[in-house]
Amino acid sequence: MINVLHVSAECSPFVKVGGLADVIGSLPNEIKRLKNSDVRVVLPFYKSIPKKYQDKAEDLFNFNIDFDEGYVGVKTLKKGNILYYFIDSQYYFGSRDNIYNYGDEGKRYTYFQLAVLGMIERLDFLVNIIHVHDWHTAMIPLIIKKKYQDMKIKSVLSLHNLQYQGIFPLQDFQLFGINYDTRFEYDGHLNFLKAGIVSADIITTVSPNYAQEILTDYYGYGMQNLLKMRGSDVIGILNGIDYKEFSPEKDSFIQKKFSIDNYKEGKLENKKYLFKELKIDFDIDKPLISIISRLVNQKGIDLVQRVFEEMLGIDNFNFIILGSGEDVYEEYFKDLEMKFSNKVKTYIGYSNKLAHMIYASSDIFLMPSKFEPCGLGQIIALKYGTIPVVRETGGLVDTIEAYNEYEKKGNGFSFTNFNAHDMMHTIRYALQIYHNHPSDWDSLVKNAMSSDFSWNKSAKKYKEIYQELKQK
């Protein structure tokens, strides 16, 4: 039996800001379904956790740590086949409406990591593997090596996005109650993620291609040489999605459920319903291109800005975007809707129901990312028969096979360079296939809907890593 504890700042359905939450909400369940493993999860007890879960969480125990807010409450909740632990601090987590961006993130997640290690000492659960995710938890492998060697716990660090590293004033290392160590210092600062990269027994990334990209200067964000030194300890494992949640045959959010056998009828009915719900008068016969994304530079929104006004004036398609982010991008899409009110709909914010409706209604899903460690949107789109147009980076390379018109192979379209006109030409190529070669488009959709990116494959790879670590 292998006992694994996942430590994360986010976990769906309790709290979600990005794709990290989706991974932690799905992966532990899949690993536990495999034989001879007990997998549990710990995360902060945020104020924003839905009340129905807060009410069900039971107090397990409490203790004190050497910190300015020393009280640590531990709550627990069983959901599905996973036991969840929550670190309860009214000051750091229970009194704040949002998850991040309070100016004291270093102290908050220092507290969280120390509290997790204190909890492990007191649990009736012998942890063999501690699996930490991103910078919020990346100091844990180092602290184990410095203060908790007797626990004999092996550590795995998963890098979901190397751009975010948890960089704070160097003197903040004293909050951990440890002496200065070069493993957590980078460029005169305390760097949580560097500590994890140097100290974790194994490092995983969320796609095989991203595992190679982060060894380069362009994608490495200063960590590339350290990652190269780790060599075979850096492993890329592609994320999956939960097909119980994302399946047009089972989706309770969409108007008409459909399968690969009746997708044309299903997508048409869902498109009509979407237009009605959003009170938009679009030509139902035009292909619908959609974006569901954070509106930030990483997602390639700059490329859209450069060419979409031109395209909407010439090309035969409708466009809908769901997302929020930087003001300059939000304003751009609002202005785009005003200029092309008969072809563009902008929804600033996020709605899970609306996202499902858009996936089910769209014909093309645009994801022109500057970098994308894995990406989930393109994988979800495939299942709904919505053809991705992506830039060839990170996990987009591992999931989207570019259409080959001669061999009739592929499940999407892609372009190599981070260039607006390359993106435009690729979209126009996709539209040309859609309008002029319906049988080819039909093959594309069926290839897309047949693609399998379930968590089961990934879970088996993680289980193998855990078993090898435990035996060392």
C-alpha positions, 0 to 999 in steps of 0.5 A: 500500500502506498499512502500519498498526500497531495498538497495544493492551493486549489482543488475543484469543486472546493476552490478554483482559479485556474487549471490547477484546481481541475487537476487536483479535483480529478487526478487523486481520484483516478490514482486511488482507483488503482489498486494498493494506494490511499490518496488524500488531499490537503488545501486551505479552508478558504472563505470562498469554499461553497457553504455546502462543503463548509457545513459538511467539513468536520473538525479533526484536531488543532495545534499551534506552530511557531508563527505570528498566527500560530493556531492551526485547525484541521478539518476533514471531509469525504467526497467521492473516494477521497478524504480531504483535509483543510488547513483552517486559519481565520486570519490567512484564509477564512476572512478573505473573499478572494484566493490570491493577491493580498500582498502577504502571499509569502506569509500565507503560504509559508503558514500553509506549508508549515501547518501541513507538515505539522498536520502530518506529524499528528495524522493517523495516516503514514504518508509515504509520498507527498505530492506538492503542486506549484510554488505555493507548496514547493518549499515542503520538499526542502523543509522535509529534508532539513527538519523532518528526515525521520518521517522518511517521506519522498516528494514529488513536485508538479510544475503546472506553470513555471512562470509563477515561482513564489518570489519574496524578500530573502529574509522571509526564509526565517519564517520557516524556522530554518537556516540560510540555504542556497537551495531556496535563494535565487538572484537575491530573493527567496524563491519557493519554486527553486527550493522545490526544483532542487529538493524534490525527489521527482519533478513532473510537468503537465505535458511531455513537450512542456518538460522539454520546453522548460529546459530552454532559455525562452520557457525556463524563466531562469530555472532551465539550468537547474532543471537540466541538472535534474536530468531524468528526474524531470518527467512530462505527464500529460494532464487529462480531463474528467469525461464524466463532467465533459461529455456531450452525451451526459452534459446536464448544462447543454440543451441537447445531448449528442454523440459522435453519431448525431453531432450535427443535429446536436450542435445545431440545436445547442447553437440555437439555444445559446443564441437565444439565451444570450439574446444575439441575432447571429446567422445560424448557418455561419461557423461559430469560433469561440475563445474561453480563456483568461484574458492575459498575454500568455493566452495569445490575445495580442494575436487576436487583437492584431487581425480580428477586426480585419477578419470579421470585416471579410471572413464568414464566421461568428465569434463569441468569447468568455473570459476575464483578465487584463483591462486592455483585453476586456475593453478590446473585446467589448469594443469589438462587439460594438463594431460587429454586433451582428457577429461578435458576443463578449461575455466578461466573467466566467460561468461554468454553465455558459462554458459548457454551452459554448463548447457544445455550440461552437465549430472552432475553438481558438487557443493561440497561446504564447505558452501553454504547459498543458491546456485543458480547453482544447481537450474539452473542445475535442470531446464536443466536436469543436475543432481546435486551432492552436499554436504549437507550444506545450501541451497543445503539441501533445494533444492536437494533430494538425489536419492533413488534407491528403491523408485525411488525418488530424483532430485540429489545426495548428501554426508554429510561430507566435505571429498574428498573420500565421494564426489568421491564415490557419483560421482561414484554412480551417474555415475553407475546409468547413465551408467547401469540404464538408466530408473532410470536416465531418472526418475532422469532427469524428477524429476529434470526438474519438480522441481519448485524453482521460485521466486513467493513462496519466494516473498509471504513470504517477502510480509508477513514479510513487512505487519507484520512489517508495522502493528507493 
